[in-house]
Amino acid sequence: MKSYISLIQNLTAKKVVAISSVSLILTTLFNMRQILLALGIIIMIDMLTGIRKSLFIKDVKISLTNEKFWQSIQSAGLRATWRKTYEYCLGIIAFIVIDSLVLKVSNFQLMGGNYTLSEIAVALACMVEIYSIYENMEAVSGNNILKKIIVFLPKTIRDILTKKGK
């Protein structure tokens, strides 16, 4: 009990702002837990399809008892996944700060729903990872479903997605 009283007595304006900011960030993260869980699952699937792609390129069969299988999995690729996850987390926190503390915009109307800037940022990260999964699958199978459905998009969007380096 004494420590709580001591904490309250020693509060300064800077500490109150810091505690409030951290509380706001944690509350926003908690409210976005479903889409963040989806992002985590998508990142793991991307990692697994990346491992599959690497094994396919090296012509190694997937077998948990095969020593060549375990030697083919490199820590550099796994580190890249964790680095990417860390960078996504920093980006999401930056969007939460911009969204909640700087812009103070409550919601954006997008495709019939209300979304915060932070939720849109996480959704874009999910889309990038999903496209990466399809690229990994294309390297193994030679087919990319996303590239095949581009023909069904409006011409202006199709032109943007199909132009390389222009």
C-alpha positions as CSV (number, residue, x, y, z in Angstrom):
1,M,0.0,0.0,0.0
2,K,2.8,2.3,0.8
3,S,4.4,1.9,-2.6
4,Y,1.1,3.1,-4.3
5,I,1.0,6.2,-2.2
6,S,4.7,6.9,-2.9
7,L,4.0,6.4,-6.6
8,I,1.1,8.9,-6.6
9,Q,3.1,11.5,-4.5
10,N,6.0,11.3,-7.0
11,L,4.0,11.8,-10.1
12,T,5.1,14.6,-12.4
13,A,3.4,16.0,-15.5
14,K,5.8,14.1,-17.7
15,K,5.1,10.8,-15.9
16,V,1.3,11.3,-16.2
17,V,1.7,11.9,-19.9
18,A,3.9,8.9,-20.3
19,I,1.6,6.6,-18.4
20,S,-1.4,8.0,-20.3
21,S,0.3,7.4,-23.7
22,V,1.3,3.9,-22.8
23,S,-2.2,3.2,-21.6
24,L,-3.7,4.5,-24.8
25,I,-1.3,2.4,-26.9
26,L,-2.0,-0.8,-24.9
27,T,-5.8,-0.1,-25.1
28,T,-5.7,0.3,-28.8
29,L,-3.6,-2.8,-29.3
30,F,-6.0,-4.8,-27.1
31,N,-9.0,-3.5,-29.2
32,M,-7.2,-4.6,-32.4
33,R,-6.3,-8.1,-31.0
34,Q,-8.3,-10.0,-33.7
35,I,-6.6,-8.4,-36.7
36,L,-3.2,-8.5,-34.9
37,L,-3.7,-12.3,-34.3
38,A,-4.6,-12.6,-38.0
39,L,-1.4,-10.8,-38.9
40,G,0.6,-13.1,-36.6
41,I,-0.9,-16.2,-38.2
42,I,-0.3,-14.9,-41.7
43,I,3.4,-14.1,-40.9
44,M,3.8,-17.7,-39.6
45,I,2.2,-19.1,-42.8
46,D,4.5,-16.9,-44.8
47,M,7.5,-18.2,-42.9
48,L,6.4,-21.8,-43.6
49,T,5.8,-21.2,-47.3
50,G,9.2,-19.4,-47.4
51,I,10.8,-22.5,-45.9
52,R,9.0,-24.7,-48.4
53,K,10.2,-22.4,-51.3
54,S,13.8,-22.6,-50.0
55,L,13.6,-26.4,-49.8
56,F,12.1,-26.6,-53.3
57,I,14.9,-24.5,-54.7
58,K,17.5,-26.6,-53.0
59,D,15.7,-29.8,-54.1
60,V,15.4,-31.1,-50.6
61,K,12.5,-33.4,-49.6
62,I,10.5,-32.4,-46.5
63,S,11.1,-35.1,-43.9
64,L,11.6,-34.5,-40.2
65,T,14.0,-37.4,-40.0
66,N,16.1,-36.3,-42.9
67,E,19.4,-34.6,-41.7
68,K,19.7,-32.7,-45.1
69,F,16.2,-31.2,-44.4
70,W,17.3,-29.7,-41.1
71,Q,20.6,-28.5,-42.5
72,S,18.8,-26.7,-45.4
73,I,16.8,-24.5,-43.0
74,Q,18.9,-21.4,-42.5
75,S,18.7,-19.1,-39.5
76,A,19.1,-16.1,-41.7
77,G,15.6,-16.7,-43.2
78,L,14.1,-17.2,-39.7
79,R,15.9,-14.0,-38.5
80,A,14.4,-12.1,-41.4
81,T,10.9,-13.2,-40.4
82,W,11.5,-12.0,-36.8
83,R,13.0,-8.8,-38.0
84,K,10.0,-8.2,-40.3
85,T,7.6,-8.9,-37.4
86,Y,9.5,-6.5,-35.1
87,E,9.4,-3.8,-37.8
88,Y,5.6,-4.4,-38.3
89,C,5.2,-4.0,-34.5
90,L,7.1,-0.7,-34.5
91,G,5.1,0.5,-37.5
92,I,1.8,-0.4,-35.9
93,I,2.7,1.4,-32.7
94,A,3.8,4.5,-34.8
95,F,0.4,4.4,-36.5
96,I,-1.4,4.1,-33.2
97,V,0.5,7.2,-31.9
98,I,-0.2,9.1,-35.1
99,D,-3.8,8.0,-35.1
100,S,-4.6,8.5,-31.4
101,L,-2.3,11.3,-30.2
102,V,-1.5,13.4,-33.3
103,L,-4.4,13.3,-35.7
104,K,-7.1,12.4,-33.2
105,V,-9.3,11.1,-36.1
106,S,-11.8,8.5,-34.8
107,N,-12.6,6.5,-37.9
108,F,-12.4,6.3,-41.7
109,Q,-15.2,5.1,-43.9
110,L,-13.8,2.3,-46.1
111,M,-15.8,-0.3,-48.1
112,G,-18.9,0.1,-45.9
113,G,-17.1,-0.1,-42.5
114,N,-15.5,2.2,-40.0
115,Y,-11.8,1.7,-39.5
116,T,-9.0,3.5,-37.6
117,L,-5.8,4.4,-39.3
118,S,-4.1,1.8,-37.2
119,E,-6.4,-0.9,-38.3
120,I,-5.9,0.0,-42.0
121,A,-2.1,-0.2,-41.4
122,V,-2.4,-3.7,-40.0
123,A,-4.7,-4.7,-42.8
124,L,-2.1,-3.5,-45.4
125,A,0.6,-5.5,-43.6
126,C,-1.7,-8.5,-43.8
127,M,-2.2,-7.9,-47.6
128,V,1.6,-7.7,-48.1
129,E,2.1,-10.9,-46.3
130,I,-0.6,-12.7,-48.1
131,Y,0.9,-11.6,-51.4
132,S,4.3,-12.9,-50.2
133,I,2.6,-16.3,-49.4
134,Y,1.3,-16.5,-53.0
135,E,4.7,-15.6,-54.4
136,N,6.3,-18.4,-52.3
137,M,3.6,-20.8,-53.6
138,E,4.2,-19.6,-57.2
139,A,7.9,-20.4,-56.9
140,V,7.0,-24.0,-55.9
141,S,4.0,-24.7,-58.1
142,G,4.4,-22.2,-60.9
143,N,0.9,-20.8,-60.3
144,N,-0.1,-17.6,-58.6
145,I,-3.8,-17.3,-58.1
146,L,-3.6,-13.5,-57.3
147,K,-1.9,-12.8,-60.6
148,K,-4.7,-14.8,-62.4
149,I,-7.5,-12.8,-60.8
150,I,-6.0,-9.5,-61.8
151,V,-7.9,-9.8,-65.1
152,F,-11.2,-9.3,-63.2
153,L,-10.1,-6.0,-61.7
154,P,-11.0,-2.6,-63.3
155,K,-8.6,-1.6,-66.1
156,T,-7.1,1.3,-64.1
157,I,-6.2,-0.9,-61.2
158,R,-5.0,-3.7,-63.5
159,D,-2.7,-1.3,-65.3
160,I,-1.2,-0.1,-62.0
161,L,-0.6,-3.6,-60.7
162,T,0.9,-5.0,-64.0
163,K,3.4,-2.2,-64.8
164,K,6.9,-3.0,-63.5
165,G,9.4,-0.3,-62.7
166,K,7.5,2.5,-64.5
